[in-house]
């Protein structure tokens, strides 16, 4: 199993930082970036390899590749997303379909979270589970969150931002464990998703899988501090959280 980071997005709501950097390289603790924190988590759980899907301002990641490898003891593979500024991240994850065949812990490049999340996912492996989503079942939800409804013994039934928060089981935080056995079915679902609408999220690909009868499981992460950084308010929260790790 290896790490996988989606870091192709432009993050326009974080300008001026993202005028020259992808969102994953915006500093959150001194010179430490979201990408640094995620790679550090991967190294801490014993991974030795990771892949990063790059697109917008990808040259900044290429320039730092050797330094990141040296700092975290990881061998890094960069995967180019040629439509990063045109299409949403269902296509971005599909670009890493060959990587996923090795089994991955996937992390969005804008999620500041503690290594306990990865450990929770690893502890949830087994018993035929092929895809496991990290779920925050504690946080109070609003309209913007990626909300999830689960059903006992059946796993995820619905995953979307477009639902009444009161009906949701919790929020998907942007970290997933994907076993090798799920790779081909996931790739096919992602392809169907972005061919239907290139603006769709990879979570819409997860919903496509569920609609096809595939079981996607969740692992509650408990009451831990984390944030998805979309705007400057989120960045301020991320900086408070990041300095705790």
N, C-alpha and C positions, 0 to 999 in steps of 0.2 A: 504493500500500500504506500502511496506517495501523497504529498500535498498538492492542492490545486487552488490557485487564486485567480479570480476574475478581476482583471485590472485594466480593462480596455476602455472604460467609460470616460466621458469628458468632464463630468461634474461641473456644469456651467454655473450652478448656483453657488459655487465656492470661488468664483472669481474675486480678486485677481490671482489667487494662488494657482488656479488651474488654467491661467493663460499660458503657462509654460510647463506645467506638470500634469500628469494624470492624477485623478483623485486619490489613488492609493499611495502617492508619494507626497501628499500634503502633510507637513509635520504636525504631530499631536503631543510630543513631549520632547522639548529641545529639538534636536535634529532627527529624533525617532519618528518614523512615519507609520501609517496603518500597515503598510506592507511589512515593515520591520517587525511590528508586533505579531503579525500572523506567522511570518517565517520563524520567529522565536518560539511561538507556540508549537509549530511543527517539529522543530528541533527538540523541544523539551519532552515531547511524547515519543521521541526516538526515531522519527522519520529521517531519512538521509537524502531524499530526493523531493523536489517539488517542481511543478510547472506553473507558469504564469501566463495567462492569456493577455496579450497587450494589443493596443490599437492606438487610441488618441495619445499623442506625445510619447509614443513608444520608445523613442530614442533615449529618453531620460531613464527608462528601465534598463535598456541595453547598456547605457553608460555605467550603471551601478551594479550590473550583474556580478562581476568578479568580486567586488567589495562585499556584496550580500552573501555570496558563496563562502567567502573567507570568514565573515562575521558569524554566520549561523551553521557552518559545517554542512551545508546542503549543496548538492549538485542541482543546478537550476536549468530548466528547459523553457525557452520563451516560445510561445505559440502566437503567431500573428493573426489578428482578426482584421480582415481587409474591409469590413463594413462597420467598423466600430462607431463612426460618426453618422451612420445612416440608419442602422438597424439596432434593435434592442438586444438584451442579453440572452434570449433563447438561442439566437445564432452564435453568440459568443461562447456559450457552453458547448454547443455542437462542434465548434472549431476544435475543441479538446477531446473529441470522441475517441481518438486513438489512445490518449492518455488515460481516459476513464476505464479502458479495458484492463488496466493494471490494478484497479481499485483505488479510490481516492477519498481523502477528506477535502471537501470543497469549501472554500471560504470566499465570500464576497470581499472585494478589495476595499470596501468602505465600512466594514464592521469592526469596531473596537470591542474586543471581548477577551475574557481571561482564558487561560489554558484549561481550566476546569470544563469548558464546553467540549473541547476535543476529547478529554478524558471521559466525559459522560457518554459521548457517542461510541467510543471504543468499548466501554463497559456494556453497552446495549447490543453489541454484535451477537450473532448466533441465532439459533432457532429459526433459521430460514429467512431472516430479515435481510433484504437486499438494498433498500434505501431507507436511511434513518435521518429524519430532520431534527435539528436542535430547536426545541420549542420553549418559549417563555410563556408559562401559564400563570404568571404572577402579575405582570404589568397590566395597568389599565389601558385599554385600547381605544383608538380613535379611527378616523377615516383613512389615514395615510399608511397604516401598518399592513404588512402582508399577513393576513389573518388565516387561521386554519380551524376547520371543524373536524374533529376526530370522532370515531365510534369504536367502542370496545370490541376487540377481536377483529375489527376491520381496518383499523388505522385511519389514515387521512381520507375524508370523504370530500372535502372541498378546501381549496387553497386559492385565495384571491384577496386583493385589497377591497374589492367591490362587494362587501357584505356588511350587514348590521353588526357593529362590534359586540353588541350584547349577545349575539348568537355564537360567537367564536369560542373555541377551546383555549386558544392562545395565539401568539405571534411567532411565525417562523423568523429566526434571527439572521438567516443568511449563511448558515453552516450546515453541511450535509455529509454524512458518510455514505458512499456509494460503493457497493461490492462489485467485483468484476462481472459477476453473473448478470448484473442489471444493465451493463453498458450498451449492448446492442439495442435492447428495447427502449432505453432512454434516448439514444441517438435517433431512433426512428420517430419517437414521439416529439422530440425537439424539432426535427426536420418538418414534420407535419404542422407543427405550431408556427414556425417562422414562415413557412410557405403559405399558411392561411393568412398571416398578418405579421410582417417583419417587425412591428412595434411591440409585439408581445414579449412577456418575461419568460425566463426559463421555468419559473413556477407555473406558468400556463402549460408548459411541457409536462410538469409533474401532474397537473390536473388531467391532461390528455392520457397519461399512463393510468391514473385512477379510473378514468372513464372506460378504459379498455379492460379493466378488471385486475390491474396490477396493484399489489398491496404496498403502500408506502407507510412506514412506521414513524413514530416520533419518540424523542427522548427529552423529557422535561429537564431544563437546566437548573431549576431552583431559582432562588432569589439572588441573582448575581448582577453586578453592574455591567452594562454593555450599551452600545449605541450604534445605530446606522447613521453615518455622516452624509447628509444630503445638502445641508446649508450651513450658514455661519453659526446659528444657534446650536446645531448638532455638533459642530466642530468645537465650540466652547465646552459642551458636555463631554465630548471625547477627550479633551485635554485634561479635564478633571479626573476622568476615569483612568486614562492611560498612566498617569503618574502614580496610581495605586498599585500597579503591577510590578 
